[in-house]
Amino acid sequence: MHDIWNPWHGCRKYSEGCQNCYMYYLDAMRGKHGSDIYKVKTKFNYPIQKERDVIFFLLTKRADRIMECLPDDWEDGYENVFLNVACENQKRAEERLKILREIPAKHKGVMVTPMLGEVDLSSFLKEGWIEQVVCGGENYGGERECRFEWVQFLSKQCQEADVRFVFIETGTRFVKEGKVYRMPNKGLQAIMAHRANVNVEGKPIVWRLFDSLGLEIPKSDLYVPSFREHCFSCGNRMICNGCSNCRVCTSSVRAQVEKMKG
């Protein structure tokens, strides 16, 4: 992932994971309300401004709406679209993954964010259609705890199924071995998630991308992520295409890390 593109702004809260939505939090800081939905004024056509093929990572909690929103020529999916559902707890995982399983798509994944409890995906992972699992704790205005044993349990499931697992951030309130760590800075959360050493490489995700003439683009011509030294200590690196303005590298974040070492 590289750029976040939202042609529409705003959302109506839908389930438990929405309680402390980051978008509502950030909108409130600007004197706005997150439930106001409107078309963005800039970057509405952002993807077609790109000179290269774009891989779309689509994420939703509303799995039941995916089929009715797919384009007429979707058939068994587009090669450059990765469909993902967010599942914050076991109830939502059972509910949404049963729907996602039946939707035709080239690539499918799961985001257990914000992680609000132990989640068992083993039965779905064994079926072989999930290519990636991402998890992370709650941040911004929310402080519901994320427990390390939950993360470890999910990591082990992915390891056994040879599926990529990425722990991107601890969340503001992270509990490990009974001790509560409060980390309000997202950059710090990403560093500590990396240090947890639970990420799983899994089977490679293969992308078949085509140019405007319908010819498959050779692997040698595809975009290659470029990382800086600090990127290798970030929990997001496995799903990131590189970032030139990463908050992880700030001196304030590094100072907090050194403080926590003590």
PAZAPA-4460 file (N, C-alpha, C; in steps of 0.05 Angstrom, whole numbers, plus 32768, in hexadecimal, padded with zeros to 4 digits):
% residues 262
    n_x    n_y    n_z   ca_x   ca_y   ca_z    c_x    c_y    c_z   seq   type   mol
   8011   7FE8   8000   8000   8000   8000   8012   8019   8000     1      M     A
   8008   802E   7FF3   8018   8046   7FF2   8007   805F   7FF6     2      H     A
   7FF3   8063   7FE5   7FE2   807B   7FE8   7FC6   8073   7FF0     3      D     A
   7FBA   8083   8002   7F9F   807E   800A   7F8D   8090   7FF8     4      I     A
   7F7A   8083   7FEA   7F69   8092   7FD8   7F4C   808D   7FDF     5      W     A
   7F3F   80A3   7FE7   7F22   80A2   7FEE   7F13   80B6   7FDC     6      N     A
   7F06   80AD   7FC7   7EF7   80BF   7FB6   7EE0   80CC   7FC4     7      P     A
   7ED7   80BE   7FDA   7EC1   80C9   7FEB   7ECC   80CB   8007     8      W     A
   7EC2   80DE   8016   7ECB   80E2   8032   7EB2   80DF   8044     9      H     A
   7EB7   80D2   805B   7EA1   80CF   806E   7E97   80B3   806F    10      G     A
   7E8B   80AB   8086   7E81   8090   8089   7E6E   808F   80A1    11      C     A
   7E5C   807C   80A0   7E4A   8077   80B7   7E54   805F   80C6    12      R     A
   7E56   8062   80E1   7E60   804C   80F1   7E4F   8033   80EE    13      K     A
   7E5C   801C   80ED   7E4F   8003   80E5   7E51   7FED   80F9    14      Y     A
   7E68   7FEA   8107   7E6A   7FD4   811A   7E7E   7FDC   8130    15      S     A
   7E85   7FC8   8141   7E95   7FCE   8159   7EAF   7FDC   8153    16      E     A
   7EBC   7FD5   813D   7ED5   7FE1   8136   7ED3   7FFF   8130    17      G     A
   7EBB   8008   812A   7EB7   8024   8122   7EB5   8037   813B    18      C     A
   7EB3   802C   8152   7EAE   803C   816A   7EC0   8055   816D    19      Q     A
   7EDA   8051   8168   7EED   8067   816B   7EFB   806C   8150    20      N     A
   7EEB   806E   813B   7EF5   8071   8120   7F09   8088   811D    21      C     A
   7F20   8082   8110   7F35   8096   810D   7F2B   80AE   80FC    22      Y     A
   7F1A   80A8   80E8   7F11   80BD   80D6   7EFF   80D1   80E6    23      M     A
   7EEE   80C7   80F7   7EDE   80D8   8108   7EF0   80E9   811A    24      Y     A
   7F05   80DD   8124   7F17   80EB   8136   7F25   8102   8127    25      Y     A
   7F2F   80FC   810F   7F3E   8110   8100   7F2B   8126   80F6    26      L     A
   7F12   811E   80EE   7EFF   8132   80E5   7EF7   8145   80FC    27      D     A
   7EF5   813A   8114   7EEE   814B   812B   7F03   8160   8130    28      A     A
   7F1C   8159   812B   7F32   816C   812F   7F30   8184   811B    29      M     A
   7F22   817F   8105   7F1E   8194   80F0   7F02   81A1   80F2    30      R     A
   7EF4   819A   8107   7ED9   81A6   810B   7EC4   8199   80F9    31      G     A
   7EC9   8181   80F0   7EB6   8173   80DE   7EAB   815A   80EC    32      K     A
   7E98   814D   80DE   7E8C   8135   80E9   7E8F   811E   80D5    33      H     A
   7E9A   8108   80DE   7EA1   80F2   80CD   7E89   80E5   80BF    34      G     A
   7E71   80E9   80C8   7E59   80DD   80BC   7E50   80ED   80A4    35      S     A
   7E5B   8104   809F   7E54   8114   8087   7E63   8108   806F    36      D     A
   7E54   80FE   805C   7E60   80F1   8045   7E5E   8103   802C    37      I     A
   7E75   8106   801F   7E76   8118   8007   7E8D   8110   7FF5    38      Y     A
   7E8A   8118   7FDB   7E9E   8113   7FC7   7EB6   8125   7FCC    39      K     A
   7ECE   811B   7FCB   7EE5   812C   7FD0   7EEA   813F   7FB9    40      V     A
   7EF5   8157   7FBF   7EF9   816B   7FAB   7F12   8167   7F9A    41      K     A
   7F26   815A   7FA7   7F3F   8155   7F99   7F45   8138   7F98    42      T     A
   7F55   812F   7F84   7F5E   8114   7F81   7F47   8100   7F7C    43      K     A
   7F30   8108   7F73   7F1B   80F5   7F6D   7F23   80E1   7F58    44      F     A
   7F33   80EA   7F44   7F3D   80D9   7F2F   7F5A   80D2   7F32    45      N     A
   7F63   80D2   7F4B   7F80   80CE   7F52   7F8D   80B6   7F44    46      Y     A
   7F80   809E   7F45   7F8E   8086   7F39   7F94   8089   7F1C    47      P     A
   7F83   8096   7F0C   7F89   8098   7EEF   7F9D   80AE   7EE9    48      I     A
   7FA6   80BC   7EFE   7FBC   80CF   7EFA   7FD7   80C1   7EFA    49      Q     A
   7FD7   80A8   7F03   7FF0   8099   7F05   7FF9   808F   7EE9    50      K     A
   8013   808D   7EE6   801F   8084   7ECD   8024   8065   7ECD    51      E     A
   801E   8059   7EE3   8023   803C   7EE5   8009   802E   7EED    52      R     A
   8008   8013   7EEA   7FF0   8004   7EF3   7FEE   8006   7F11    53      D     A
   7FD6   8008   7F1C   7FD1   800C   7F38   7FC4   7FF3   7F44    54      V     A
   7FCE   7FEA   7F5B   7FC1   7FD4   7F6A   7FAF   7FE1   7F7F    55      I     A
   7F96   7FDA   7F7F   7F82   7FE5   7F91   7F7E   7FD2   7FA9    56      F     A
   7F83   7FDC   7FC1   7F7E   7FCD   7FD9   7F64   7FD8   7FE5    57      F     A
   7F4E   7FCA   7FE1   7F34   7FD3   7FE9   7F2D   7FC6   8004    58      L     A
   7F23   7FD6   8017   7F1D   7FCD   8032   7F01   7FD7   803B    59      L     A
   7EF1   7FC5   8046   7ED7   7FCC   8050   7ECE   7FBA   8066    60      T     A
   7EBD   7FC5   8078   7EAF   7FB5   808C   7E95   7FAA   8080    61      K     A
   7E8B   7FB7   806B   7E71   7FB1   8060   7E74   7F9B   804A    62      R     A
   7E7B   7F84   8052   7E7F   7F6E   803F   7E66   7F67   8030    63      A     A
   7E4F   7F6B   803C   7E35   7F65   802F   7E2F   7F77   8018    64      D     A
   7E3E   7F8D   8014   7E39   7FA0   7FFE   7E4C   7F9C   7FE7    65      R     A
   7E60   7F8B   7FEA   7E75   7F89   7FD5   7E69   7F80   7FBB    66      I     A
   7E59   7F6B   7FBB   7E4F   7F60   7FA1   7E3F   7F74   7F92    67      M     A
   7E2E   7F83   7FA0   7E1D   7F96   7F92   7E2C   7FAE   7F87    68      E     A
   7E45   7FB2   7F90   7E55   7FC9   7F88   7E6A   7FC2   7F73    69      C     A
   7E6C   7FA9   7F6C   7E80   7FA1   7F58   7E78   7FAA   7F3C    70      L     A
   7E8B   7FB2   7F2B   7E85   7FBA   7F10   7E7B   7FA3   7EFF    71      P     A
   7E6D   7FAA   7EE9   7E61   7F96   7ED8   7E75   7F83   7ECB    72      D     A
   7E8D   7F8C   7EC6   7EA1   7F7B   7EB9   7EB4   7F6D   7ECD    73      D     A
   7EAC   7F6C   7EE6   7EBC   7F61   7EFB   7EC3   7F43   7EF7    74      W     A
   7EAF   7F34   7EEF   7EB1   7F17   7EEB   7EBE   7F09   7F03    75      E     A
   7ED7   7EFE   7F00   7EE4   7EF2   7F18   7EF9   7F04   7F25    76      D     A
   7EF6   7F1E   7F1F   7F08   7F31   7F2C   7F1C   7F3E   7F1A    77      G     A
   7F26   7F55   7F22   7F3C   7F62   7F14   7F57   7F59   7F20    78      Y     A
   7F6A   7F57   7F0F   7F85   7F4E   7F18   7F92   7F62   7F2B    79      E     A
   7F8A   7F7B   7F2A   7F98   7F90   7F3B   7F86   7F9A   7F52    80      N     A
   7F72   7F8A   7F5A   7F61   7F92   7F70   7F62   7F7D   7F86    81      V     A
   7F68   7F86   7F9E   7F6B   7F75   7FB6   7F53   7F7B   7FC9    82      F     A
   7F40   7F69   7FCB   7F28   7F6E   7FDC   7F2E   7F65   7FF8    83      L     A
   7F29   7F77   800B   7F2E   7F71   8028   7F16   7F79   8038    84      N     A
   7F11   7F69   804D   7EFD   7F71   8061   7F0A   7F75   807C    85      V     A
   7F00   7F88   808B   7F09   7F8E   80A6   7EF9   7F7E   80BA    86      A     A
   7F07   7F70   80CC   7EF9   7F5E   80DF   7F05   7F64   80FB    87      C     A
   7EF8   7F73   810B   7F03   7F7B   8124   7F02   7F67   813B    88      E     A
   7EF1   7F53   8137   7EEE   7F3E   814C   7EE4   7F24   813F    89      N     A
   7EE0   7F0F   814E   7ED9   7EF5   8143   7EBD   7EF6   8136    90      Q     A
   7EAB   7F04   8142   7E90   7F06   8137   7E90   7F11   811B    91      K     A
   7E9F   7F27   8117   7E9F   7F34   80FD   7EB0   7F24   80E9    92      R     A
   7EC4   7F16   80F3   7ED3   7F05   80E1   7EC2   7EEF   80D5    93      A     A
   7EB2   7EE2   80E6   7EA0   7ECC   80DC   7E8C   7ED7   80C9    94      E     A
   7E81   7EEE   80CF   7E6C   7EFB   80BF   7E76   7F04   80A4    95      E     A
   7E8D   7F12   80A4   7E97   7F1E   808B   7EA7   7F0C   8079    96      R     A
   7EB6   7EF9   8085   7EC6   7EE7   8074   7EB5   7ED2   8066    97      L     A
   7E9F   7ECB   8071   7E8D   7EB9   8063   7E82   7EC6   804A    98      K     A
   7E7E   7EE0   804B   7E75   7EEF   8033   7E8C   7EF2   8020    99      I     A
   7EA3   7EFB   8029   7EBA   7EFF   8018   7EC2   7EE5   8009   100      L     A
   7EC0   7ECF   8017   7EC7   7EB5   800B   7EB8   7EB0   7FF1   101      R     A
   7E9F   7EB9   7FEF   7E8E   7EB3   7FD8   7E91   7EC8   7FC2   102      E     A
   7E9F   7EDD   7FC7   7EA2   7EF2   7FB2   7EB9   7EEC   7FA0   103      I     A
   7EB5   7EEC   7F85   7ECB   7EE7   7F73   7EDF   7EFE   7F73   104      P     A
   7EF8   7EF7   7F77   7F0D   7F0C   7F77   7F28   7EFE   7F74   105      A     A
   7F3B   7F0C   7F67   7F56   7F01   7F63   7F66   7F00   7F7D   106      K     A
   7F60   7F14   7F8F   7F70   7F16   7FA7   7F5D   7F1E   7FBE   107      H     A
   7F60   7F11   7FD5   7F4F   7F16   7FED   7F60   7F17   8006   108      K     A
   7F59   7F28   8019   7F67   7F2A   8032   7F56   7F33   8048   109      G     A
   7F62   7F34   8060   7F54   7F3B   8079   7F64   7F50   8089   110      V     A
   7F56   7F64   8094   7F63   7F76   80A7   7F55   7F74   80C1   111      M     A
   7F64   7F6A   80D5   7F59   7F68   80F0   7F60   7F81   80FF   112      V     A
   7F52   7F97   80F9   7F58   7FB1   8104   7F3E   7FC0   8109   113      T     A
   7F3A   7FCE   811F   7F4C   7FCB   8136   7F47   7FB0   8143   114      P     A
   7F5C   7FA3   814C   7F59   7F88   8158   7F4E   7F8B   8174   115      M     A
   7F35   7F81   8178   7F27   7F84   8191   7F24   7F6B   81A1   116      L     A
   7F30   7F55   8198   7F2F   7F3C   81A6   7F3D   7F26   8196   117      G     A
   7F3E   7F0F   81A2   7F4B   7EF8   8194   7F3A   7EF1   817B   118      E     A
   7F47   7EED   8165   7F3A   7EE6   814C   7F46   7ECC   8141   119      V     A
   7F35   7EB9   813B   7F3E   7E9F   8130   7F35   7E9E   8113   120      D     A
   7F49   7EA0   8100   7F43   7E9E   80E4   7F4C   7E84   80D7   121      L     A
   7F54   7E71   80E8   7F60   7E59   80DE   7F4F   7E49   80CA   122      S     A
   7F36   7E48   80CF   7F25   7E38   80BC   7F24   7E46   80A1   123      S     A
   7F24   7E60   80A0   7F23   7E6F   8086   7F3F   7E6D   8079   124      F     A
   7F54   7E70   8089   7F6F   7E6F   807D   7F75   7E54   8070   125      L     A
   7F6B   7E3F   807C   7F70   7E24   8071   7F63   7E21   8055   126      K     A
   7F4F   7E31   804F   7F41   7E2E   8035   7F52   7E39   801E   127      E     A
   7F66   7E49   8025   7F7A   7E52   8011   7F74   7E6B   8001   128      G     A
   7F5D   7E78   8006   7F57   7E90   7FF5   7F5F   7EAA   8002   129      W     A
   7F68   7EAA   801A   7F71   7EC3   8027   7F8F   7EC5   8023   130      I     A
   7F98   7EDC   8017   7FB4   7EDF   8011   7FC3   7EEF   8026   131      E     A
   7FB5   7EFF   8036   7FC2   7F11   8049   7FB0   7F18   8060   132      Q     A
   7FBC   7F19   8078   7FAE   7F21   8090   7FBF   7F38   809D   133      V     A
   7FB1   7F4E   80A2   7FBE   7F65   80AE   7FB0   7F6A   80C9   134      V     A
   7FBF   7F71   80DE   7FB2   7F77   80F7   7FBF   7F8E   8105   135      C     A
   7FB0   7F9B   8116   7FBB   7FB2   8125   7FA8   7FBB   813B   136      G     A
   7FB2   7FC9   814E   7FA1   7FD3   8164   7F93   7FED   815D   137      G     A
   7F84   7FF7   8170   7F74   800F   816D   7F84   8028   8174   138      E     A
   7F81   803D   8164   7F90   8055   816A   7F7F   806E   8167   139      N     A
   7F8D   8085   8165   7F7F   809F   8164   7F6E   80A2   817D   140      Y     A
   7F53   80A5   817A   7F42   80AA   8191   7F3B   8092   81A1   141      G     A
   7F43   807A   8197   7F3C   8062   81A5   7F53   8055   81B5   142      G     A
   7F4C   8049   81CB   7F61   803C   81DC   7F58   8021   81E5   143      E     A
   7F47   8014   81D6   7F40   7FF9   81DE   7F59   7FE7   81DA   144      R     A
   7F5F   7FD7   81ED   7F79   7FC9   81ED   7F7B   7FB4   81D7   145      E     A
   7F94   7FB1   81CE   7F9C   7F9B   81BC   7FB0   7F8A   81CC   146      C     A
   7FAB   7F71   81CE   7FBC   7F5F   81DE   7FCF   7F50   81CC   147      R     A
   7FE8   7F4E   81D5   7FFC   7F41   81C5   7FF5   7F23   81BF   148      F     A
   7FE9   7F16   81D2   7FE3   7EF9   81CE   7FCF   7EF6   81B7   149      E     A
   7FBD   7F0A   81B3   7FAA   7F09   819D   7FBA   7F0A   8182   150      W     A
   7FCD   7F1C   8181   7FDE   7F1F   8169   7FEE   7F06   8164   151      V     A
   7FFA   7EFB   8178   800A   7EE2   8175   7FF8   7ECB   816B   152      Q     A
   7FE0   7EC9   8175   7FCE   7EB3   816D   7FC7   7EB5   8150   153      F     A
   7FC2   7ECE   8146   7FBC   7ED2   812A   7FD4   7ECD   8118   154      L     A
   7FEB   7ED6   8122   8004   7ED2   8113   8009   7EB4   810F   155      S     A
   8005   7EA4   8124   800A   7E87   8123   7FF8   7E7A   810F   156      K     A
   7FDF   7E83   810E   7FCC   7E78   80FA   7FD6   7E7D   80DE   157      Q     A
   7FDF   7E95   80D9   7FE9   7E9C   80BE   8002   7E8D   80B7   158      C     A
   8013   7E89   80CB   802C   7E7A   80C6   8026   7E5E   80BE   159      Q     A
   8013   7E52   80CC   800C   7E36   80C6   7FFF   7E33   80AA   160      E     A
   7FF1   7E49   80A1   7FE3   7E48   8087   7FF5   7E54   8071   161      A     A
   800D   7E5D   8078   801F   7E6A   8065   8013   7E82   8058   162      D     A
   8006   7E92   8068   7FF8   7EAB   805E   8006   7EC3   806A   163      V     A
   800A   7ED7   805A   8018   7EF0   8064   8008   7EFC   807B   164      R     A
   8017   7F02   8090   800C   7F0F   80A8   801C   7F28   80AE   165      F     A
   800E   7F3E   80B2   801B   7F58   80B7   800F   7F66   80CF   166      V     A
   801F   7F68   80E4   8017   7F77   80FC   8020   7F94   80F9   167      F     A
   800E   7FA6   80F2   8017   7FC1   80E9   801A   7FD5   8100   168      I     A
   800A   7FD2   8116   800D   7FE5   812C   8000   7FD9   8145   169      E     A
   800C   7FE1   815B   8003   7FD6   8175   7FE8   7FE2   817E   170      T     A
   7FE2   7FFA   8175   7FCB   8009   8180   7FD5   801A   8197   171      G     A
   7FC4   802B   81A1   7FCB   803D   81B6   7FCF   802F   81D1   172      T     A
   7FBF   801A   81D5   7FC0   800B   81EF   7FC7   7FEE   81E9   173      R     A
   7FE0   7FE7   81ED   7FEA   7FCC   81E6   7FF1   7FBD   81FF   174      F     A
   7FE7   7FA5   8201   7FEC   7F95   821A   7FFD   7F7C   8213   175      V     A
   8014   7F7A   8220   8026   7F64   821C   802F   7F59   8237   176      K     A
   802A   7F3F   823C   8032   7F32   8255   8026   7F41   826D   177      E     A
   800E   7F4A   826A   8000   7F57   8280   8007   7F74   8284   178      G     A
   801B   7F7F   8276   8023   7F9A   8278   8016   7FAB   8262   179      K     A
   800C   7FC2   826A   7FFF   7FD4   8256   8013   7FE9   824D   180      V     A
   8015   7FEB   8232   8027   7FFF   8226   8015   8013   8217   181      Y     A
   8017   802C   821E   8007   8041   8211   8018   804F   81FC   182      R     A
   8010   804D   81E3   8020   8058   81CD   800E   8068   81BA   183      M     A
   800A   8082   81BF   7FF8   8092   81AF   8003   809A   8194   184      P     A
   801D   8096   818F   8029   809D   8175   8029   8085   8162   185      N     A
   801C   8089   814A   801A   8073   8137   8036   8069   812D   186      K     A
   8049   807C   812B   8063   8074   8122   8070   8061   8136   187      G     A
   806D   8067   8150   8077   8056   8165   8069   803B   8165   188      L     A
   804F   803B   8161   8040   8022   8160   804A   8010   814A   189      Q     A
   8051   801B   8133   805B   800C   811C   8077   8000   8122   190      A     A
   8088   800F   8130   80A2   8005   8138   809F   7FEE   814B   191      I     A
   808E   7FF1   815F   808B   7FDC   8173   807E   7FC3   8167   192      M     A
   806C   7FC7   8154   8060   7FB0   8146   8075   7FA0   8137   193      A     A
   8088   7FAE   812B   809E   7FA0   811D   80AF   7F91   8131   194      H     A
   80B4   7F9D   8148   80C5   7F90   815C   80B8   7F77   8168   195      R     A
   809E   7F75   8165   8090   7F5E   8170   8098   7F44   8161   196      A     A
   80A2   7F47   8149   80AD   7F31   813A   8098   7F1B   8135   197      N     A
   8081   7F22   812D   806C   7F0F   8128   8063   7F0E   810B   198      V     A
   806E   7F20   80F9   8065   7F20   80DE   806E   7F06   80CF   199      N     A
   805D   7EFF   80BC   8061   7EE6   80AD   8062   7EED   808F   200      V     A
   8077   7EE4   8081   807A   7EEA   8065   8064   7EDC   8054   201      E     A
   805F   7EC3   805A   804B   7EB4   804C   8051   7EB0   802E   202      G     A
   803E   7EA4   8020   8040   7EA0   8003   8040   7EBB   7FF5   203      K     A
   8050   7EBF   7FE0   8050   7ED8   7FD2   8036   7EDD   7FC5   204      P     A
   802D   7EF7   7FC4   8015   7EFE   7FB6   801D   7F06   7F99   205      I     A
   8012   7EF8   7F86   801A   7EFC   7F6A   8006   7F0F   7F5C   206      V     A
   8011   7F25   7F51   8001   7F38   7F42   8006   7F36   7F25   207      W     A
   7FF1   7F32   7F15   7FF3   7F32   7EF8   7FE7   7F4C   7EEE   208      R     A
   7FF8   7F5F   7EE6   7FEF   7F79   7EDE   7FF3   7F7D   7EC0   209      L     A
   7FE1   7F8C   7EB4   7FE1   7F8F   7E97   7FE2   7FAC   7E8F   210      F     A
   7FEE   7FB2   7E78   7FEF   7FCE   7E6E   7FD5   7FD5   7E5F   211      D     A
   7FD4   7FED   7E54   7FBC   7FF6   7E46   7FB5   7FE6   7E2D   212      S     A
   7FC8   7FD7   7E23   7FC4   7FC6   7E0B   7FBB   7FAA   7E13   213      L     A
   7FBA   7FA5   7E2D   7FB2   7F8A   7E36   7FC9   7F77   7E38   214      G     A
   7FE2   7F81   7E35   7FF9   7F70   7E37   8003   7F6E   7E54   215      L     A
   800A   7F56   7E5D   8013   7F53   7E78   802E   7F61   7E7C   216      E     A
   8030   7F71   7E92   8048   7F7F   7E97   805D   7F6C   7EA4   217      I     A
   8075   7F6B   7E99   8089   7F58   7EA4   8091   7F61   7EC0   218      P     A
   8098   7F4E   7ED0   809F   7F53   7EEB   80B5   7F68   7EEE   219      K     A
   80C7   7F68   7EDB   80DE   7F7B   7EDC   80D5   7F98   7ED9   220      S     A
   80BD   7F9C   7ECE   80B3   7FB7   7ECA   80A0   7FC1   7EE0   221      D     A
   809A   7FAF   7EF3   8087   7FB7   7F08   8095   7FC9   7F1D   222      L     A
   8085   7FD8   7F2B   8090   7FEA   7F3F   809E   7FDB   7F55   223      Y     A
   80B5   7FE5   7F5D   80C4   7FD8   7F73   80C5   7FEC   7F8A   224      V     A
   80BB   7FE4   7FA2   80BB   7FF6   7FB9   80D7   7FFF   7FC0   225      P     A
   80D9   8018   7FC9   80F3   8023   7FD2   80F0   802A   7FEF   226      S     A
   8101   801F   7FFF   8100   8023   801C   8118   8031   8027   227      F     A
   8114   8041   803B   812A   804E   8049   8132   803C   8061   228      R     A
   8148   8043   806E   8152   8032   8084   813E   802F   809A   229      E     A
   8130   8044   80A1   811D   8042   80B7   8105   8031   80B0   230      H     A
   80FF   802C   8096   80E8   801C   808E   80EA   7FFF   8098   231      C     A
   8103   7FF6   809C   8107   7FDA   80A4   8101   7FD5   80C2   232      F     A
   80F9   7FEB   80D0   80F1   7FE8   80EC   80D3   7FEF   80EF   233      S     A
   80C5   7FEF   80D8   80A8   7FF6   80D9   8097   7FDE   80D3   234      C     A
   8082   7FDB   80E3   8070   7FC4   80E0   8061   7FC4   80C5   235      G     A
   805F   7FDB   80B8   8050   7FDD   809F   8060   7FD5   8086   236      N     A
   807A   7FD1   8089   808B   7FCE   8071   8082   7FB8   805E   237      R     A
   8078   7FA1   8068   8070   7F8B   8057   8059   7F92   8044   238      M     A
   8049   7FA6   804B   8033   7FAD   803A   8035   7FCA   8030   239      I     A
   804D   7FD4   8030   8051   7FF0   8028   8063   7FF2   800F   240      C     A
   805D   8005   7FFE   806D   800A   7FE6   8082   8020   7FEA   241      N     A
   8088   8026   8003   809C   803A   8008   808F   8055   800E   242      G     A
   809B   8065   801F   8090   807E   8027   80A6   8092   802B   243      C     A
   80A3   80AA   8020   80B8   80BF   8023   80B3   80D1   803B   244      S     A
   809C   80CD   8048   8095   80DF   805E   808A   80D0   8075   245      N     A
   8099   80BC   807E   808F   80A9   8092   8093   80B4   80AE   246      C     A
   807E   80B1   80BE   807F   80BC   80DA   8091   80AB   80EC   247      R     A
   8097   8092   80E3   80A7   8081   80F3   80C4   808C   80F7   248      V     A
   80CD   809B   80E3   80E9   80A4   80E4   80ED   80BE   80F4   249      C     A
   80D8   80C9   80FF   80DB   80E3   810D   80EC   80DF   8127   250      T     A
   80FA   80F4   812E   810B   80F2   8146   80FA   80EE   815F   251      S     A
   80E2   80F9   8160   80D1   80F6   8178   80C9   80D9   817C   252      S     A
   80C4   80CA   8166   80BD   80AE   8168   80D5   809E   8171   253      V     A
   80ED   80A4   8166   8105   8095   816E   810B   809A   818B   254      R     A
   8106   80B2   8195   810B   80B8   81B1   80F8   80A8   81C3   255      A     A
   80DF   80A5   81BA   80CC   8095   81CA   80D5   8078   81CB   256      Q     A
   80DF   806D   81B4   80E8   8052   81B4   80FF   804E   81C7   257      V     A
   8112   8060   81C7   8129   805E   81D9   8120   805F   81F6   258      E     A
   810C   806F   81FC   8102   8072   8217   80F5   8057   8220   259      K     A
   80E7   804A   820D   80D9   8031   8214   80EE   801B   8219   260      M     A
   8105   801D   820C   811A   8009   8210   8122   8008   822D   261      K     A
   8122   801F   8239   812B   8021   8255   8116   8017   8268   262      G     A
***
